[in-house]
Amino acid sequence: MASVAGSAPLEERRPDLLSGTPRAHAVDRWIYVFTAALFVVIVLTGFIPDSLQNVAMIKAQQRPPFPLAAHVHAVLMGSFLLLLLTQTVLVATGRTQVHRQLGLVGIVLAPALVVAGFILSPTTYHAVWQGAHFGPPSVQAALTPVVSVLENVLLAQIRIGVLFSLFIGIGIAARGRDAGFHKRMMILATAVALPAAFDRMSWLPTTAPGSMIAPDLYVLLAVSPMLAWDVIRNQGIHRAYWIWLPIYAAASVVVNLLWDTPWWHATARHIMGV
């Protein structure tokens, strides 16, 4: 039976009950490595084909080159994912001192990633908006519908930036005093950015671009192995999920209610100053 919000999980209340088998201890150590590695696979699966397609279009002069902000954001996101994976491996292999030292890099990298994301969004939007309004007729015809898509995407990007910052901050605040909460929250914070990758997997059943319901549900699927093991192992839901899930669900509801509404399109244009 699930524990109530705020109550200590079984691993904290009854550590003797977690003696288990060597296999169970191995899962305890490596479930977080598996989840971080899964996130890397998801991002690569979503972005590599999309990036290759865009590069081919650039070479064919069918679209402008990537702006510098896109390259910076990609490097920072890749670095953060690799850092998350490295940190989980360090903990799984008992090298906690190195983990703590390397965590300082994450404290710098996380806000840099958020800033880069908020620079990239208007950079991309204005480039498309300019082409849709002042480019040659063929370019205008191609880019005009993209403007509305980017306005919807902006809504999802704002959600990612705000929630990532919030959950990373909560996770960092627990660093050094609650390792169980810290490690879960850092992974859950990263999960909020996964819709961007799922949205690029055209072979997945999806509701996009009509709504973000499907990509949001895929995020829950991505964290489900970690959550399921927590429930099985600790006989309850860790309080990190009780914090993360309601906030993520509420933000998802807001995004999907505002998605593609006239009010949001007008608001997005106001935000972008056009």
KELODO-251600 format. One record per residue (C-alpha): residue in three letters; chain; x, y, z. Coordinates in steps of 0.1 Angstrom, whole numbers, plus 2048, in hexadecimal, padded with zeros to 3 digits. Layout:
<atoms>
@type = ALA; mol = A; xx = X; yy = Y; zz = Z
...
</atoms>
This chain:
<atoms>
@type = MET; mol = A; xx = 800; yy = 800; zz = 800
@type = ALA; mol = A; xx = 80D; yy = 822; zz = 7F7
@type = SER; mol = A; xx = 81A; yy = 839; zz = 812
@type = VAL; mol = A; xx = 809; yy = 85A; zz = 817
@type = ALA; mol = A; xx = 81A; yy = 87A; zz = 80C
@type = GLY; mol = A; xx = 836; yy = 885; zz = 823
@type = SER; mol = A; xx = 83A; yy = 863; zz = 835
@type = ALA; mol = A; xx = 85C; yy = 853; zz = 834
@type = PRO; mol = A; xx = 860; yy = 836; zz = 81C
@type = LEU; mol = A; xx = 867; yy = 813; zz = 829
@type = GLU; mol = A; xx = 88C; yy = 816; zz = 820
@type = GLU; mol = A; xx = 88F; yy = 831; zz = 83A
@type = ARG; mol = A; xx = 876; yy = 824; zz = 854
@type = ARG; mol = A; xx = 881; yy = 7FF; zz = 853
@type = PRO; mol = A; xx = 8A3; yy = 7FB; zz = 843
@type = ASP; mol = A; xx = 8A4; yy = 7D7; zz = 850
@type = LEU; mol = A; xx = 888; yy = 7CE; zz = 838
@type = LEU; mol = A; xx = 89E; yy = 7D8; zz = 81B
@type = SER; mol = A; xx = 8B8; yy = 7BD; zz = 821
@type = GLY; mol = A; xx = 8AA; yy = 7AA; zz = 804
@type = THR; mol = A; xx = 8BE; yy = 795; zz = 7EB
@type = PRO; mol = A; xx = 8DD; yy = 79F; zz = 7D9
@type = ARG; mol = A; xx = 8C8; yy = 7A4; zz = 7BA
@type = ALA; mol = A; xx = 8B1; yy = 7BC; zz = 7CC
@type = HIS; mol = A; xx = 8CF; yy = 7D0; zz = 7D8
@type = ALA; mol = A; xx = 8DC; yy = 7D1; zz = 7B4
@type = VAL; mol = A; xx = 8BB; yy = 7DF; zz = 7A9
@type = ASP; mol = A; xx = 8BC; yy = 7F9; zz = 7C5
@type = ARG; mol = A; xx = 8DD; yy = 805; zz = 7B8
@type = TRP; mol = A; xx = 8D7; yy = 803; zz = 793
@type = ILE; mol = A; xx = 8B3; yy = 80D; zz = 78E
@type = TYR; mol = A; xx = 8BD; yy = 831; zz = 78D
@type = VAL; mol = A; xx = 8D9; yy = 82A; zz = 775
@type = PHE; mol = A; xx = 8C0; yy = 818; zz = 75F
@type = THR; mol = A; xx = 8A8; yy = 836; zz = 760
@type = ALA; mol = A; xx = 8C3; yy = 850; zz = 758
@type = ALA; mol = A; xx = 8D0; yy = 83A; zz = 73B
@type = LEU; mol = A; xx = 8AC; yy = 836; zz = 72F
@type = PHE; mol = A; xx = 8A9; yy = 85C; zz = 72E
@type = VAL; mol = A; xx = 8C8; yy = 85E; zz = 719
@type = VAL; mol = A; xx = 8BB; yy = 844; zz = 701
@type = ILE; mol = A; xx = 899; yy = 857; zz = 6FE
@type = VAL; mol = A; xx = 8AA; yy = 878; zz = 6F6
@type = LEU; mol = A; xx = 8C1; yy = 869; zz = 6DD
@type = THR; mol = A; xx = 8A5; yy = 856; zz = 6CC
@type = GLY; mol = A; xx = 890; yy = 875; zz = 6CA
@type = PHE; mol = A; xx = 8AA; yy = 88E; zz = 6C0
@type = ILE; mol = A; xx = 8C4; yy = 87C; zz = 6AA
@type = PRO; mol = A; xx = 8AC; yy = 874; zz = 68C
@type = ASP; mol = A; xx = 89C; yy = 897; zz = 68F
@type = SER; mol = A; xx = 8BE; yy = 8A8; zz = 690
@type = LEU; mol = A; xx = 8CA; yy = 893; zz = 672
@type = GLN; mol = A; xx = 8AB; yy = 89D; zz = 65E
@type = ASN; mol = A; xx = 8B0; yy = 8C2; zz = 666
@type = VAL; mol = A; xx = 8D5; yy = 8C0; zz = 65D
@type = ALA; mol = A; xx = 8CB; yy = 8B1; zz = 63B
@type = MET; mol = A; xx = 8B2; yy = 8CD; zz = 636
@type = ILE; mol = A; xx = 8CD; yy = 8E7; zz = 63F
@type = LYS; mol = A; xx = 8E4; yy = 8D8; zz = 625
@type = ALA; mol = A; xx = 8C8; yy = 8D9; zz = 60B
@type = GLN; mol = A; xx = 8C1; yy = 8FE; zz = 615
@type = GLN; mol = A; xx = 89E; yy = 8F5; zz = 61F
@type = ARG; mol = A; xx = 8A2; yy = 904; zz = 642
@type = PRO; mol = A; xx = 8BB; yy = 91C; zz = 653
@type = PRO; mol = A; xx = 8D8; yy = 90F; zz = 667
@type = PHE; mol = A; xx = 8D3; yy = 908; zz = 68C
@type = PRO; mol = A; xx = 8D9; yy = 927; zz = 6A1
@type = LEU; mol = A; xx = 8F5; yy = 928; zz = 6BA
@type = ALA; mol = A; xx = 8DC; yy = 925; zz = 6D7
@type = ALA; mol = A; xx = 8D1; yy = 903; zz = 6CA
@type = HIS; mol = A; xx = 8F4; yy = 8F6; zz = 6CA
@type = VAL; mol = A; xx = 8FA; yy = 903; zz = 6ED
@type = HIS; mol = A; xx = 8DA; yy = 8F5; zz = 6FA
@type = ALA; mol = A; xx = 8E1; yy = 8D3; zz = 6EA
@type = VAL; mol = A; xx = 904; yy = 8D1; zz = 6FA
@type = LEU; mol = A; xx = 8F7; yy = 8DB; zz = 71C
@type = MET; mol = A; xx = 8DA; yy = 8C2; zz = 71B
@type = GLY; mol = A; xx = 8F1; yy = 8A6; zz = 710
@type = SER; mol = A; xx = 90A; yy = 8AF; zz = 72B
@type = PHE; mol = A; xx = 8EE; yy = 8B0; zz = 745
@type = LEU; mol = A; xx = 8E1; yy = 88E; zz = 73B
@type = LEU; mol = A; xx = 904; yy = 87F; zz = 73B
@type = LEU; mol = A; xx = 90A; yy = 88E; zz = 75D
@type = LEU; mol = A; xx = 8EA; yy = 87F; zz = 76B
@type = LEU; mol = A; xx = 8F4; yy = 85D; zz = 75E
@type = THR; mol = A; xx = 918; yy = 861; zz = 76C
@type = GLN; mol = A; xx = 90A; yy = 86B; zz = 78E
@type = THR; mol = A; xx = 8F3; yy = 84D; zz = 790
@type = VAL; mol = A; xx = 910; yy = 836; zz = 786
@type = LEU; mol = A; xx = 926; yy = 845; zz = 7A1
@type = VAL; mol = A; xx = 90C; yy = 840; zz = 7BC
@type = ALA; mol = A; xx = 905; yy = 81C; zz = 7B0
@type = THR; mol = A; xx = 92A; yy = 814; zz = 7B2
@type = GLY; mol = A; xx = 92F; yy = 824; zz = 7D4
@type = ARG; mol = A; xx = 944; yy = 842; zz = 7C9
@type = THR; mol = A; xx = 92F; yy = 85B; zz = 7DC
@type = GLN; mol = A; xx = 94B; yy = 873; zz = 7E2
@type = VAL; mol = A; xx = 951; yy = 878; zz = 7BD
@type = HIS; mol = A; xx = 92C; yy = 87A; zz = 7B9
@type = ARG; mol = A; xx = 92A; yy = 897; zz = 7D1
@type = GLN; mol = A; xx = 947; yy = 8A9; zz = 7C1
@type = LEU; mol = A; xx = 938; yy = 8A5; zz = 79E
@type = GLY; mol = A; xx = 917; yy = 8B1; zz = 7AA
@type = LEU; mol = A; xx = 925; yy = 8D4; zz = 7AB
@type = VAL; mol = A; xx = 927; yy = 8D3; zz = 785
@type = GLY; mol = A; xx = 901; yy = 8CB; zz = 784
@type = ILE; mol = A; xx = 8FA; yy = 8E9; zz = 79A
@type = VAL; mol = A; xx = 90A; yy = 8FF; zz = 77F
@type = LEU; mol = A; xx = 8FE; yy = 8EB; zz = 761
@type = ALA; mol = A; xx = 8D9; yy = 8EA; zz = 76A
@type = PRO; mol = A; xx = 8D3; yy = 910; zz = 76B
@type = ALA; mol = A; xx = 8E8; yy = 914; zz = 74B
@type = LEU; mol = A; xx = 8D2; yy = 8FB; zz = 73A
@type = VAL; mol = A; xx = 8B2; yy = 90E; zz = 744
@type = VAL; mol = A; xx = 8C1; yy = 930; zz = 738
@type = ALA; mol = A; xx = 8CB; yy = 920; zz = 717
@type = GLY; mol = A; xx = 8A8; yy = 912; zz = 712
@type = PHE; mol = A; xx = 898; yy = 934; zz = 718
@type = ILE; mol = A; xx = 8B0; yy = 944; zz = 6FF
@type = LEU; mol = A; xx = 8AA; yy = 929; zz = 6E5
@type = SER; mol = A; xx = 884; yy = 92C; zz = 6E5
@type = PRO; mol = A; xx = 881; yy = 950; zz = 6DA
@type = THR; mol = A; xx = 89F; yy = 94C; zz = 6C3
@type = THR; mol = A; xx = 88E; yy = 930; zz = 6B0
@type = TYR; mol = A; xx = 86C; yy = 942; zz = 6B0
@type = HIS; mol = A; xx = 878; yy = 963; zz = 6A3
@type = ALA; mol = A; xx = 88C; yy = 952; zz = 687
@type = VAL; mol = A; xx = 86D; yy = 93F; zz = 67C
@type = TRP; mol = A; xx = 856; yy = 95D; zz = 681
@type = GLN; mol = A; xx = 86C; yy = 974; zz = 66C
@type = GLY; mol = A; xx = 86D; yy = 95A; zz = 650
@type = ALA; mol = A; xx = 847; yy = 955; zz = 651
@type = HIS; mol = A; xx = 841; yy = 97B; zz = 64E
@type = PHE; mol = A; xx = 85D; yy = 989; zz = 63A
@type = GLY; mol = A; xx = 86C; yy = 96B; zz = 627
@type = PRO; mol = A; xx = 866; yy = 962; zz = 602
@type = PRO; mol = A; xx = 842; yy = 956; zz = 5FB
@type = SER; mol = A; xx = 84D; yy = 931; zz = 5FB
@type = VAL; mol = A; xx = 85E; yy = 936; zz = 61D
@type = GLN; mol = A; xx = 840; yy = 948; zz = 62B
@type = ALA; mol = A; xx = 829; yy = 92C; zz = 620
@type = ALA; mol = A; xx = 83F; yy = 912; zz = 631
@type = LEU; mol = A; xx = 846; yy = 924; zz = 651
@type = THR; mol = A; xx = 824; yy = 935; zz = 659
@type = PRO; mol = A; xx = 815; yy = 915; zz = 668
@type = VAL; mol = A; xx = 835; yy = 90F; zz = 67B
@type = VAL; mol = A; xx = 830; yy = 92F; zz = 68F
@type = SER; mol = A; xx = 811; yy = 921; zz = 6A0
@type = VAL; mol = A; xx = 823; yy = 901; zz = 6A7
@type = LEU; mol = A; xx = 83F; yy = 913; zz = 6B8
@type = GLU; mol = A; xx = 827; yy = 927; zz = 6CC
@type = ASN; mol = A; xx = 819; yy = 907; zz = 6DA
@type = VAL; mol = A; xx = 83C; yy = 8F9; zz = 6DF
@type = LEU; mol = A; xx = 844; yy = 918; zz = 6F3
@type = LEU; mol = A; xx = 82A; yy = 90F; zz = 70C
@type = ALA; mol = A; xx = 83A; yy = 8EC; zz = 711
@type = GLN; mol = A; xx = 85C; yy = 8FC; zz = 713
@type = ILE; mol = A; xx = 852; yy = 914; zz = 72E
@type = ARG; mol = A; xx = 843; yy = 8F7; zz = 741
@type = ILE; mol = A; xx = 864; yy = 8E4; zz = 73E
@type = GLY; mol = A; xx = 879; yy = 901; zz = 748
@type = VAL; mol = A; xx = 864; yy = 909; zz = 767
@type = LEU; mol = A; xx = 860; yy = 8E6; zz = 773
@type = PHE; mol = A; xx = 884; yy = 8DB; zz = 76C
@type = SER; mol = A; xx = 890; yy = 8F9; zz = 780
@type = LEU; mol = A; xx = 878; yy = 8F2; zz = 79D
@type = PHE; mol = A; xx = 87F; yy = 8CD; zz = 7A0
@type = ILE; mol = A; xx = 8A5; yy = 8D2; zz = 79C
@type = GLY; mol = A; xx = 8A4; yy = 8EC; zz = 7B7
@type = ILE; mol = A; xx = 891; yy = 8D5; zz = 7CE
@type = GLY; mol = A; xx = 8A9; yy = 8B9; zz = 7C7
@type = ILE; mol = A; xx = 8C8; yy = 8CE; zz = 7CD
@type = ALA; mol = A; xx = 8B9; yy = 8DB; zz = 7ED
@type = ALA; mol = A; xx = 8B7; yy = 8B7; zz = 7FA
@type = ARG; mol = A; xx = 8DB; yy = 8B0; zz = 7F0
@type = GLY; mol = A; xx = 8F0; yy = 8A3; zz = 80D
@type = ARG; mol = A; xx = 8D3; yy = 89E; zz = 825
@type = ASP; mol = A; xx = 8BB; yy = 887; zz = 813
@type = ALA; mol = A; xx = 8CC; yy = 872; zz = 7F9
@type = GLY; mol = A; xx = 8AD; yy = 85E; zz = 7F0
@type = PHE; mol = A; xx = 898; yy = 87C; zz = 7E9
@type = HIS; mol = A; xx = 8B5; yy = 88E; zz = 7D7
@type = LYS; mol = A; xx = 8BC; yy = 872; zz = 7BE
@type = ARG; mol = A; xx = 897; yy = 86D; zz = 7B5
@type = MET; mol = A; xx = 890; yy = 892; zz = 7B1
@type = MET; mol = A; xx = 8AE; yy = 898; zz = 79B
@type = ILE; mol = A; xx = 8A2; yy = 87C; zz = 783
@type = LEU; mol = A; xx = 87E; yy = 888; zz = 785
@type = ALA; mol = A; xx = 889; yy = 8AB; zz = 77D
@type = THR; mol = A; xx = 89B; yy = 89F; zz = 75E
@type = ALA; mol = A; xx = 87C; yy = 88B; zz = 753
@type = VAL; mol = A; xx = 867; yy = 8AB; zz = 74E
@type = ALA; mol = A; xx = 87D; yy = 8B3; zz = 72F
@type = LEU; mol = A; xx = 876; yy = 892; zz = 71E
@type = PRO; mol = A; xx = 856; yy = 89D; zz = 70B
@type = ALA; mol = A; xx = 86E; yy = 8AF; zz = 6F3
@type = ALA; mol = A; xx = 87D; yy = 88E; zz = 6E9
@type = PHE; mol = A; xx = 85D; yy = 87A; zz = 6E8
@type = ASP; mol = A; xx = 84D; yy = 895; zz = 6D2
@type = ARG; mol = A; xx = 868; yy = 88E; zz = 6B8
@type = MET; mol = A; xx = 861; yy = 868; zz = 6B7
@type = SER; mol = A; xx = 848; yy = 869; zz = 69A
@type = TRP; mol = A; xx = 844; yy = 843; zz = 69B
@type = LEU; mol = A; xx = 835; yy = 845; zz = 6BE
@type = PRO; mol = A; xx = 80F; yy = 848; zz = 6C2
@type = THR; mol = A; xx = 80A; yy = 86C; zz = 6CC
@type = THR; mol = A; xx = 7F1; yy = 888; zz = 6D1
@type = ALA; mol = A; xx = 80B; yy = 8A2; zz = 6C5
@type = PRO; mol = A; xx = 809; yy = 8BB; zz = 6B6
@type = GLY; mol = A; xx = 7E5; yy = 8BD; zz = 6C1
@type = SER; mol = A; xx = 7EE; yy = 8BA; zz = 6E6
@type = MET; mol = A; xx = 80A; yy = 8AF; zz = 6FD
@type = ILE; mol = A; xx = 7F6; yy = 894; zz = 70E
@type = ALA; mol = A; xx = 808; yy = 877; zz = 6FF
@type = PRO; mol = A; xx = 82C; yy = 885; zz = 704
@type = ASP; mol = A; xx = 823; yy = 88C; zz = 728
@type = LEU; mol = A; xx = 817; yy = 869; zz = 72D
@type = TYR; mol = A; xx = 837; yy = 85B; zz = 71E
@type = VAL; mol = A; xx = 84A; yy = 86E; zz = 739
@type = LEU; mol = A; xx = 836; yy = 85B; zz = 753
@type = LEU; mol = A; xx = 83F; yy = 83B; zz = 741
@type = ALA; mol = A; xx = 864; yy = 844; zz = 741
@type = VAL; mol = A; xx = 865; yy = 848; zz = 767
@type = SER; mol = A; xx = 84E; yy = 82A; zz = 76E
@type = PRO; mol = A; xx = 86A; yy = 810; zz = 773
@type = MET; mol = A; xx = 879; yy = 825; zz = 78E
@type = LEU; mol = A; xx = 858; yy = 82B; zz = 79E
@type = ALA; mol = A; xx = 84D; yy = 807; zz = 79C
@type = TRP; mol = A; xx = 86D; yy = 7FB; zz = 7AC
@type = ASP; mol = A; xx = 869; yy = 815; zz = 7C8
@type = VAL; mol = A; xx = 845; yy = 808; zz = 7CF
@type = ILE; mol = A; xx = 850; yy = 7E3; zz = 7CE
@type = ARG; mol = A; xx = 870; yy = 7E9; zz = 7E3
@type = ASN; mol = A; xx = 863; yy = 802; zz = 7FC
@type = GLN; mol = A; xx = 83F; yy = 7F8; zz = 7FD
@type = GLY; mol = A; xx = 835; yy = 81C; zz = 7F8
@type = ILE; mol = A; xx = 839; yy = 83A; zz = 7E2
@type = HIS; mol = A; xx = 857; yy = 850; zz = 7EA
@type = ARG; mol = A; xx = 84E; yy = 874; zz = 7F3
@type = ALA; mol = A; xx = 862; yy = 881; zz = 7D5
@type = TYR; mol = A; xx = 847; yy = 873; zz = 7BE
@type = TRP; mol = A; xx = 82B; yy = 883; zz = 7D4
@type = ILE; mol = A; xx = 83C; yy = 8A5; zz = 7CD
@type = TRP; mol = A; xx = 845; yy = 89F; zz = 7A9
@type = LEU; mol = A; xx = 826; yy = 88E; zz = 79B
@type = PRO; mol = A; xx = 80B; yy = 8A7; zz = 7A6
@type = ILE; mol = A; xx = 81F; yy = 8C5; zz = 79A
@type = TYR; mol = A; xx = 827; yy = 8B4; zz = 779
@type = ALA; mol = A; xx = 803; yy = 8A9; zz = 774
@type = ALA; mol = A; xx = 7F5; yy = 8CC; zz = 77C
@type = ALA; mol = A; xx = 80E; yy = 8DC; zz = 763
@type = SER; mol = A; xx = 804; yy = 8C2; zz = 749
@type = VAL; mol = A; xx = 7DF; yy = 8CB; zz = 74D
@type = VAL; mol = A; xx = 7E7; yy = 8F0; zz = 74A
@type = VAL; mol = A; xx = 7FC; yy = 8EB; zz = 72A
@type = ASN; mol = A; xx = 7E2; yy = 8D5; zz = 71A
@type = LEU; mol = A; xx = 7C5; yy = 8ED; zz = 722
@type = LEU; mol = A; xx = 7D8; yy = 90B; zz = 713
@type = TRP; mol = A; xx = 7E6; yy = 8F7; zz = 6F6
@type = ASP; mol = A; xx = 7DD; yy = 907; zz = 6D4
@type = THR; mol = A; xx = 7C3; yy = 91F; zz = 6E3
@type = PRO; mol = A; xx = 7C0; yy = 942; zz = 6D4
@type = TRP; mol = A; xx = 7C8; yy = 951; zz = 6F6
@type = TRP; mol = A; xx = 7E9; yy = 93E; zz = 6F8
@type = HIS; mol = A; xx = 7F3; yy = 947; zz = 6D4
@type = ALA; mol = A; xx = 7ED; yy = 96C; zz = 6DC
@type = THR; mol = A; xx = 800; yy = 968; zz = 6FD
@type = ALA; mol = A; xx = 81D; yy = 957; zz = 6EC
@type = ARG; mol = A; xx = 820; yy = 973; zz = 6D2
@type = HIS; mol = A; xx = 81F; yy = 98C; zz = 6EE
@type = ILE; mol = A; xx = 83B; yy = 979; zz = 701
@type = MET; mol = A; xx = 850; yy = 978; zz = 6E1
@type = GLY; mol = A; xx = 84A; yy = 99D; zz = 6DA
@type = VAL; mol = A; xx = 83B; yy = 999; zz = 6B8
</atoms>
